[in-house]
Each structure stands twice: as structure tokens, then as C-alpha cells.
């Protein structure tokens, strides 16, 4: 069976190969003998084949790929029996967790249709998401705690491309999205690996400044937003490349423009409005407005996808609290492109954002040696979910507040102060 549509011919094969090479050499820094687990939409097969090739060139042990398919996913919602929506493929997720325990690296190719489930029953979508989140948690913890080196890259799925460029014929939409992905991933440059080395150094410098400030909290102010985010005790800022507990330095997100840390789960107060739509597992959630008290979301609204949003917030106790806060200048290349990607990997790198749910243990001083109890005591959040959504724009100001109450400008009108 040929999984490639005609529009895949509009993806530059030279740049696609560069993206595969960057995923392996920069994203994962895969080590000789290390196994690799890949997940991808089936339409991304051309990229997965190139990633597999470059992984084996790098000395990979075994490369194993798992594929999702939009038609098969929809078939479940159209024909699956009701009880199936409270189940997940636990055996698969248990196997993945076991692979990461054994030292395998993780690579996800993003590119699913953000609107795939928009016409399906929100209650079934919510139940399936919850079951998947619960089954995936042991594997997710290995990733979010940086036990292993991991990476996400993207492929221009035609159904995604048509959402981003609705007025273009499919082949042109795919070509435009591919060009945007390649530019954001720095593979349109002569030496992408050198470009990533320089970019990582710049992000590390920004993280270093924030770590030197030792802010107690951040104050976001803008249209529909007046939010104070307390930062976890002993928090640490990171950006760009990160060293996993296995000693391998990886770039988890390609692209990335953010520096990020862990909020204190009990110290978030005020209200905040989203500045871009959130695409969550096939549902578009737009114009999110939430209010926090004591670190917890006590009121949530959205102009679109509100029912799914509230089901996400009811996943568990930690789903209504924050696990990440990230700073991105409004002038980032992804923001400057003017493209709304409807894909968190890209849109979060166009805007400051927060994440509901699970925190990164990486974002604590000596995080690798802290127990889950210590992380919780210092304000780290625990949840089955980790969902980023965008709250930054050129109209948002951010102050850092020191323990003595003094203020330091961090961003003005979306740019570093």
C-alpha cells in the first residue's frame, strides 16, 4: 500500500533529510548501541524512514516505529463500543516504559490533524484522553523526568497543512507548511548543526540570567491577564539543550525558542487569557479564560472546546495546577512568520506559555537526585497530563518579583526588557 499522497512530492527531499539528521544528531544525540522508539502519523513515513537511516548510521541498536492513522482513529469513534472509550492499550505503554527503563531514546514525529476529533462526542474524547493519560503515565514520567534523551520534530501532514493554509490547494499548502517547519527547525541553513550550537548557547545565556535573579514569582499583565505565578522553591531555568539522567545532552523540542521553569503548584493567583488557540488531541480550544486561587483553577471558560477543556481539568487533582511556565519573545522566528500552526510544538515557541499538569523534575536545582516527595514539598506539581497553552503577546508585560518584594522588568510588550 502506498501511504504517500501526491502532495508529499511538494516536500523538499534534501531539507527533509537534513531534518532527519538534525533529529538524530542534535535532537537525540543518539549514542552507539542505544535503541530508539519512534511514534509518528503514518503519512510521516518518508521522514521516519530517513530518521531510521540516520539512527543506524549513528550506531543505533534497534529502531522501532509505531504509527497512528487518522481514518483508523475516526473509525473508533464512529463504530467502537461505548466501553472501549474507558480503555487504552496499556500493554503498549507498559512496553514503552520498559524500553525507556532499559535506556532506549524516544522520538515523536508530530503532525496530526489538529481538528481530527472536532466533530466527535466530547464525552467520548474526554474519556479516551483520560484512559490514555493514565496508561501512558509511567512512560511519560521517564520522559518528563529526563531519564532518557528524547526529541519531537514535525512533518507536514496534508490535513494539518490544509488547516494552516485553507485557501491553497493541498500540494501548495503542504509545500508552505514544509517550508515553515524547515525554517523553524533551522534545516534551511547551510550548517544546521552549527546553527543549533549557537542557538543553544543563546538560550543557555538567557537561562543563566534568570537563574541569577532567583525570582520568587512572575507577574504577567496584559489584556484579560493579571496573573502572579509563584516559582517553586529551588527552581531552575532551562532552555535549548538539556542533559538527561543518562548523561546524554539532547534538544527535546525542535524547534525551540523558550526558556522554562517550574511554578509552585500552590502559589498561582489571578486570571489569564489565552493568546492563541490550543490544539489538544484533535480538539481546538480557543479563547481560554481561567482564574486561579491558591494555585488551582477555580473557573474556566473557552469560546470553543469548553466542554473538552473542563474534562481535561477534571483529569486529576494536578490537572488544575501549573507544571511549567515558559518565556518566549514575541519576535521569535516562529512568531515573526505570522503563521498560526494549530500545533503546540510551534505555537508555544511563538509565545510565552504555561502548562497544566505534570512538572519537570529537571527544573529544580539538583533535580536528578530529588525524590517525588521532595519535588512536591518544593512546589512541584504531579498529574497525568502536561498541556501547554499560550498566554504571551506583544501586549503582555512581565515583572520578576524578588523575595523582598522588589520588581525587575523581565519583558515589556512581549520582548526581553
N, C-alpha and C positions, 0 to 999 in steps of 0.2 A: 504494500500500500504506500502511496506517495503522500506524505503529510505536508509537503510544501505547496503552498498556493502560488499562483503566478506572481503575486505581489512580492514574494520573498526574493524574486530576481532584482528588486529595486534596492536591496541591501548591499552596500559596498563590501565585497568579499575580503578585500585587503584590510579594511578597518575592522571587520568582524574578527578576522584572525588576530589582529592586534589586541582587540578586547579580550579574546580568549587568553592570550599570552599575559596581559596585564592581570586578569583574574587569577591566574596561577602564580605569577612571579611577584606581583605586588599585593593583590588581594589576599592570597593564602600564604605566599612564600612556602609553598609545599616542600616538604623535606623528602629526601630519598627514602623509599620504603614505606612512606605514610599512605594509608588508604584514604580514599575520598568518597564521600556520599554527596550526590548531586540530586536536587529536585528541580523540575522545570515543567512548563507547559509543553505539550507535545509539538506545538508549532515552533518551539525554540530548538528543535533537533539540530539544525545547522550549527548553532553556537555550541551546543552540548558536545557535538562530535569534535569540534575544534578544541574545546576545553579538555576533553578526554585525551586528545592527541598531545596537547602541551603538558598535561599532567604526567603522562607516561614518559615524555621527553625529560621531564624534571625528576623522573625516578620513582613515580608513584607505585605503591604496592598494587592495590586493586581499586579501580574506579567503578562505582555502582550508581546508576542513574534511575530515578523514579519519575514517571511522567504523569501529569494531570491533563484532562481533556475536557473542554467546555461542554461538548454535547453529552458526554457521559455524566458530568456533574448535573446538568439540567435534567437528564433522564431520571435521576434520583428524586428530584423534586416533583416531577410530573407523574412518576409511576411507582415510587418507593412506598412501602407500607409505613404507616404512621410511627410504629415503634422504632423504626430504623433511625429516626432523627435524634434519638437519645443515645445512640451508639457511635463509636469511632473504631478505626482499625488499630486497636490497642497493640496487637502483635507487631504491627509495622513500626509504631512509635517506640515500643519497647526494644525492638531490634536496632533502631537508630540510636537510642540512648546507650545501648550496649556497644555499638560501634564507636561512639564518642568516648565512652569509658576506656575502650581499647586503643584510643589515640587517633581515630580517624578524623580528618578535616571535614568541614561542612561547607558546601557551596550551593546557594539558591539562585536560580535564574528567575527573576521577576518579570512579569509581563502579562498577567491575567487580565481579562476584560473587567474593568472596574465596575461595570454595570450588569454583570452576568446574572446576578440574582435579584435585580431590582424589581422584577415582576412577580417574584415568588413570595409565598406566605412568610411574613416577617417572623411569625412564631416558630415556624419550622427552621428558618435561617438561624434564629437565636438559639434554638435547642441544639442544632448541629454544631454551631460555633462553640457552644459551651462544652459539648461532649468532646469535640476535637481539642479544645484548650486543656481539658482535664487529662486526656490521653497523652497529649504532647508535652505536658509539663516536665517530666523527668528529662526529656531530650532538650527542651528549651532551657532548663536550668544549666545544663552543661554548656550551652551556647552563651546565655546571658551572663554567666559567671566566668566566661572566658577560660573554661577548662581546656578548650581546643582552639586552634586557628580557624576562622570562618570568614565568609565573604558573600555578599549579594551583588550581582550585576543584573542588567536588564536586556531584554530582547524585544524588538518592535512587533509584537503580536498584531496582526491586522485589525482585530476587533478593538484593541486598545488604540491603535493609530486612528481609526475612524472616529473615536470619541474625542481625541485631541484635535483632529483636523477634519471636522464633519463636512466641510464644503468641498473637499478634494476627493477625486476618485481613489479607490483603495491603494493602487500601486504608488500614487504620489503621496498619499498620507503616510504609508509605510516608509517611503524614502525620506520624508521630512522628519518623522519620528526617529528613524535610524540615525540621521544626521545629528539630531539634538542629543541622542544618547551618546554618540561617539564624541561630540564636543564636550559634554558634561563629564565624560569619563576620561578625557584628555588623550584619547587614542587618535584624534585627528592631527596631533602634533608629530614632528619628526622623531622625537625620542620620548615616548610616553613615560617610560620608566624613570628617566631623569626628571621629567616634569612632576611626577608624583613624589620623588625625593624632595624637591624644592617645596612643593605644596605642603607636604607633611611637616617640614621644618617650620613653615609659617604658622601652621595650626598649633604646633608644639610651643612656639613663642607666645601665642595668644593664651594658651592654657597656662603657661608659666606665670604670666602677669596676673591672671585671675587667682591662681593658687597663692601668689604672694600677697594678695589683698585680704584673704581669709574673711570674706564677707559672711555675715550671719544670715542675710536674706537678700533677695532681689525684689525690687518694686517695679512692676510693669504698669504704665499708664498710657491710655490711648482711647480712641472711640470704642465705647462699650466695654472698656477694660480698666479696672483698678484692682490690681492683684499683688499681694505680697506673698512671695514664696520663700519660706524659711529653708535654709540649706542644712542637710544632715550634718551631725557632729562628725568632725574628721573627714568631711567630704574632700574629694579631689577632682579637679577638672581634667578632662582628656579631649583629644581631638586628633583626627587622622589615624596614623598607625598606632596600634596597641599591642603590647606583648602579652600573649596568653600564658596561662599557668604552665603550659608545656614548653615554654621558653621561646616560642616562635612569634615573631613580630608580624602581624597581619594588618591589612586595611579592611575592616569588616564591611564598610559600605563604599561601593564605587558607583556613583560619585559620592563625595562628602565635602561639606563646607562648614560643618558645625564644630563647636566646642561644647561639651556637655558635662553635667554632673548629676548628683543625686539630691533631690529635695528631701526635707524632713517630712515624713508622712503625716505628722500631727500638726504641722505649723504652716498651713496654707490658708489665707484669709482673703475674701473679696470675690469679685466677679471678673469673668473674662469671656471675650467673644472670639470665635474662630475667624481667621482672615482668608482661609482657603477651604474648599470642600475636603472632607475626609472620605477616602475610598476604603471601605472595610469589608473584605471578603465578599465582594460582589454587590455591596450596597453603598450608594453615595449618601453621605450625611453632610448636610450643608447648614451654614449659619448657626453653628453650635453656640449656645449661651449657657454658662454654668455658674453657680455660686458655691463657694467653699466656706465652710465653718469648721474650725478645729481640724483642718486638713482634709475634710471629707466633702464631696459634692453633695449638697442637700437639695439642689434644684437644677434641673437640666432641661433645655429646650433645643429644638432644631427645626428649621423651616422644612427640611426634607430628611427622611430617615429617622425621625424622632423615636419611633417605636423600637427600631433596632438599637439605637443609641442607649435607650433605657434598659433594654435586655442585656447589653454589654455591661452597663454599670451594675447590674444585678448579678454578674457572674460570680463574684465572691466579695468578701469584705474589702479586700485590697483594690478592687476594680474602681472604686470611687475616690481613690487616693493617687498621688503622683509618684512615679518611679523615675522620672527624668525631667530635667529642664535643659534646653539647648539654645545657644545663641548663634545666630547666623546674620550677617549683614544683609540689608536689603539689596545691596549692589552685587551680591554673589552672582557668578556667571549664570546660574540656573534662573535666578530671579530676573536678571538682565535679559534673558532670552525672551521674556514676555509670554512664555508658554505655560499654561496650566496643564500639568501632566496627569492629573487624577491618579497619581501614584505616589504613595508616601515617600518612597526612596528618593524621588526627585523633589516633590513639593516641600518636604521637610528641609531640604537644602537650599530652598529659596526664602526661608522664613524662620524666625525664632519659633520654637515649638516646645510643647510639654508632652509627656507621655503618661497615660493612665496605666496603673498596674505595677508590674514587677520592676524592681530597681536593678542596676548593675552593681554587683559587689566590687567590680573593677574600680568604681568611682569613690572608693574610700582609701585613705592612707593605709598602707599595708593590707589592702583588701583581700589579697590571696590567702592571708593567714587568719582572717576573721571567720568565726563560726556564724551560722544563720542567726543564732540568738544575739551575738554581739552586733551584727548588722542591724537587727531590729531595734536593739537598745539605743543605737546611734541614730535611729530615724529612718532606716531603710525599709521600703515597702515590699510586701510579698503578695503575689497574685498569680492567677492562671494566665493573665493577659499582659501584653505590653503593646499599647496602641498610641502612636504619635499623632498629634494634630497641631495645626499651625495657628499661632497667635501673634505673629510679628508682621509689621508692615512699615512703610515709610512715615507712618503717623504715630508710631509707638516709641516712647522713651523708657529707658531702664536705668534705675539707680541701684548701686550696690550699697547695702546698709551694713556698717561695721557693728561689732558687738556693743560699742559705746553709743550707738545711735547716729553717728556721723555718716554723711552720704557722699558717695563718689559717683560721678556720672559714668555710666558704662556704655550706653547707647543713646544717641539723640536722633530722632526721625529715622530710626532703623539703621543707623550707621555707628560704628565704633566711635566713642567720644574721645 
